[in-house]
Amino acid sequence: MLLKKEYAEFDDTIDCKWTFSKHGTEYFKKCISKNDSCAFVVYIDNEIVGYLTGSLVNSKDAYRSILNYAELESTFVLERYRGIGIGSKLCQSFINWSKSKNISRLRVVASAQNIKGINFYRKNSFKDYDLILETNL
């Protein structure tokens, strides 16, 4: 549902079938089973209403003083459950997990047009840092 929303509203280059592809399945298995990745899921009445995935990253940006960080890779809460703190609790779980891995810096990438998502991350202590610009040829 996250990819479909991102595709429809922000980025028509997204492959909405990726989640259930071989690579997508391997990605989510890694998030669940590997020590350098995490997945948090919120259930209400036996229904998944939100999730967050993240992982540890060893940056190849040798010009930066902090080479290791954790990246919040993907998060989604069903529309009818937004605004009641589920997303913030997922973020806090990610922050706690990152601290347990001795990480002192977090990163998240959001579509520039996703104003609600960007404001959510800002509310949860993320600050504007880089801006990536692209063009089609």
Secondary structure, 3 states (H helix, E strand, C coil): CHHHHHHHHCCCCCCCCHHHCHHHHHHHHHHHHCCCEEEEEEEECCEEEEEEEEEEEECCCCCCCCCEEEEEEEEEECHHHCCCCHHHHHHHHHHHHHHHCCCCCEEECCCCCCHHHHHHHHHCCCCCCCCCCCCCC
